C-alpha cells in the first residue's frame, strides 16, 4: 500500500458532505489546530471522537466542545460559518479552567461555565472581529500564556496511548496504580487511559488510511497495532457509528 505516512494530528470527519468548505491549519497554541467551516447545504454531520476539546464560535456563540466518547451529531444549515481552536489532547482543561470529565460528550456555552462578565467580554471580542478564527486563536494564545503548564504526565500518556502501550504498562511507567492513573486521566481527557488509547489509535488508523489514494485496510490495521482488518473495522464502527470505508471515503 502506498502513502502510509504517520500523523499525530487528530483527524476529524467534520462535514457530512464533500461540498462543504472545511479548512484547518496548525495554530499558534502548542499542538493546537485552527479550523474554519462553511456549510454548503442543510444537512447532518457527525463529529467523531478524537481525544480533543475545542473552543469554538458556533451558532453565534462562544462554546466549548467537550471530549467525545461517542459520535456527536450536529445539524448544519446552509451558509452557516463556524470556527474553532482544537487543543491537543489533554491541553484544554488547564487553559479553559474546566476538568474534561465535566464536559464529556457535551457542547456548552462559555457563559455557562465561566464567570458571566468574563465570558461576555470574550464572546463580544470574537463577535466583533472580522475573522472569527483569527480572533479565537489570539484569545487561546492569551489564555495559554496565563495557564498553568500542562502536567508532564498528560503529555507522556498521550505518547504512550498513541503507541498502543497497555494500561498496566502506562501505570507502571508513571509510578502509579491503575486506579491512580484513572483519576489523573479523567480531568485531563474526560475518560480513562484505555478509552484514550482506543480513540487515539483509531485516529491514527484513519489518518493513515486517508493519506493513501487506495487504502489497503489490512495494511493500515497491521501498521497501527490491530489484530487484523476485521478488528480495525469493528473498532471504527464502535467509535464512529459507521463503517471504516464510509469514514475514510465518504460519499458526496
LINPEZI-V239963 format. One record per residue. SS is DSSP state (alpha for helix, beta for strand, coil for the rest). D_CENTER is the distance of its C-alpha to the mean C-alpha in Angstrom with 2 decimals. Layout:
SS;D_CENTER + SS;D_CENTER
This chain:
coil;27.01 + coil;26.40 + coil;23.34 + coil;21.57 + coil;19.93 + coil;17.18 + coil;13.85 + coil;11.59 + coil;9.07 + coil;6.05 + coil;7.62 + coil;6.99 + coil;10.36 + coil;10.56 + coil;14.34 + coil;16.89 + coil;19.48 + coil;19.98 + coil;22.15 + coil;19.46 + beta;18.68 + beta;15.17 + beta;14.96 + beta;12.74 + beta;14.01 + beta;13.54 + coil;13.98 + coil;16.77 + coil;14.60 + coil;14.36 + coil;11.34 + coil;9.86 + beta;9.51 + beta;11.68 + beta;11.61 + beta;14.53 + beta;15.39 + beta;18.86 + coil;19.72 + coil;22.85 + coil;24.08 + coil;23.68 + beta;21.50 + beta;18.72 + beta;15.16 + beta;12.55 + beta;8.82 + coil;7.99 + coil;6.22 + coil;3.73 + coil;4.73 + coil;3.18 + coil;5.67 + beta;7.29 + beta;11.03 + beta;12.33 + beta;15.75 + beta;16.05 + coil;19.35 + coil;21.27 + beta;19.66 + beta;17.38 + beta;14.69 + beta;11.88 + beta;9.03 + coil;8.93 + coil;6.92 + coil;7.75 + coil;10.35 + coil;11.76 + coil;11.37 + beta;11.50 + beta;14.43 + beta;15.22 + beta;18.55 + beta;18.95 + coil;22.28 + coil;23.97 + coil;23.75 + coil;20.95 + beta;19.20 + beta;15.91 + beta;14.01 + beta;11.13 + beta;10.08 + beta;6.47 + coil;7.41 + coil;7.44 + coil;6.98 + coil;10.00 + coil;10.98 + alpha;10.62 + alpha;13.23 + alpha;16.00 + alpha;15.47 + alpha;15.32 + coil;17.69 + coil;16.16 + coil;15.54 + alpha;12.19 + alpha;14.29 + alpha;16.11 + alpha;13.29 + coil;12.07 + coil;11.56 + coil;12.88 + beta;12.97 + beta;15.69 + beta;17.81 + alpha;18.04 + alpha;21.75 + alpha;21.24 + coil;19.91 + coil;21.49 + coil;25.23 + alpha;26.37 + alpha;28.00 + alpha;25.16 + alpha;22.64 + alpha;25.27 + alpha;25.87 + alpha;22.23 + alpha;22.01 + alpha;25.38 + alpha;24.38 + alpha;21.53 + alpha;23.74 + alpha;26.65 + coil;24.94 + coil;25.78 + coil;22.27 + alpha;19.55 + alpha;16.83 + alpha;19.19 + alpha;20.11 + alpha;16.60 + alpha;16.23 + alpha;19.65 + alpha;18.92 + alpha;15.87 + alpha;18.19 + alpha;20.87 + alpha;18.88 + alpha;17.65 + alpha;21.31 + alpha;22.52 + coil;20.10 + coil;21.10 + coil;19.90 + coil;17.00 + coil;18.73 + alpha;19.53 + alpha;19.02 + alpha;15.27 + alpha;15.06 + alpha;17.55 + alpha;15.75 + alpha;12.62 + alpha;15.26 + alpha;17.24 + alpha;14.59 + alpha;13.73 + coil;17.51 + coil;17.94 + coil;20.22 + coil;21.65 + alpha;20.96 + alpha;24.65 + alpha;24.54 + alpha;21.58 + alpha;23.62 + alpha;26.78 + alpha;25.50 + alpha;24.21 + coil;27.58 + coil;26.27 + coil;27.02 + alpha;24.35 + alpha;24.69 + alpha;24.29 + alpha;21.17 + alpha;19.67 + alpha;20.73 + alpha;19.06 + alpha;15.69 + alpha;15.54 + alpha;15.48 + alpha;13.00 + alpha;10.33 + coil;11.80 + coil;13.30 + coil;15.58 + alpha;15.53 + alpha;16.40 + alpha;13.48 + alpha;11.12 + alpha;13.24 + alpha;13.23 + alpha;9.54 + alpha;9.40 + alpha;12.75 + alpha;11.97 + alpha;9.34 + alpha;12.17 + alpha;14.68 + alpha;13.23 + alpha;13.07 + alpha;16.61 + alpha;17.84 + alpha;16.75 + coil;18.43 + coil;21.74 + coil;24.11 + coil;25.34 + coil;22.91 + coil;24.87 + alpha;22.67 + alpha;25.05 + alpha;24.51 + alpha;20.72 + alpha;21.20 + alpha;23.68 + alpha;21.66 + coil;18.66 + coil;20.87 + coil;21.29 + coil;24.87 + coil;25.28 + alpha;23.96 + alpha;24.60 + alpha;22.46 + alpha;19.50 + alpha;20.20 + alpha;20.43 + alpha;17.09 + alpha;15.31 + alpha;17.35 + alpha;16.71 + alpha;12.90 + alpha;12.97 + coil;16.52 + coil;17.66 + coil;19.57 + alpha;18.32 + alpha;20.37 + alpha;19.20 + alpha;15.53 + alpha;16.66 + coil;19.51 + coil;19.14 + coil;22.52 + coil;23.40
